[in-house]
Amino acid sequence: MRAISTLIAIAAFTLSLSAQAYDADWKRGRVYYRSVCTSCHVALPIGSINPSSKAKAEWAAYIQADKHAKGKDTVKQYVSKTYRASIKSANKAAEKFADTPDQELLDDIKAFLLKGAKDGDAPASCS
Ligand code: HEC
């Protein structure tokens, strides 16, 4: 019994570590944001959406709320593997990150948006 509970404790600990261990890669987020998110926005009346158009807290709340295009769809949908698979023949970033877990890519994009926010470390435009 004791060995089993020790094993369970170790497994739980390892899981909690791996859940936190991902260190967001803002550079990958930047590539994806510019290649996938921006390439759609520029083709629309809204045009490019600069990370520096919002403050860090606004971006964090935006990602958290997950309501894209005024709630018509979600941000997650455009980060998902399914979406990447659907555009990868025409989009190099989607092809390159075809197998990246959704949550990692979302964390990367969030890291880029926070870094590039108007009060971030390096306020950024889209291009
Ligand atoms: C297939 C096209 C498309 C893709 C891909 C896309 N968007 Fe959008 N985005 C839109 C449209 C349409 C709007 C709403 C434009 C309007 O309000 O006139 C929008 C609006 C936005 C806005 C303004 C606020 C809002 O939600 O109305 C933000 C921020 C945004 N998108 C972020 C993203 C991010 C981050 C990604 C990539 C993970 C992304 N978008 C990918 C089409 C796209």
Residues whose N, C-alpha, C, O or C-beta is under 5 A from the ligand:
A	BS01	HEC	V36 C37 C40 H41 I46 I49 K67 H68 A69 K70 V75 Y78 V79
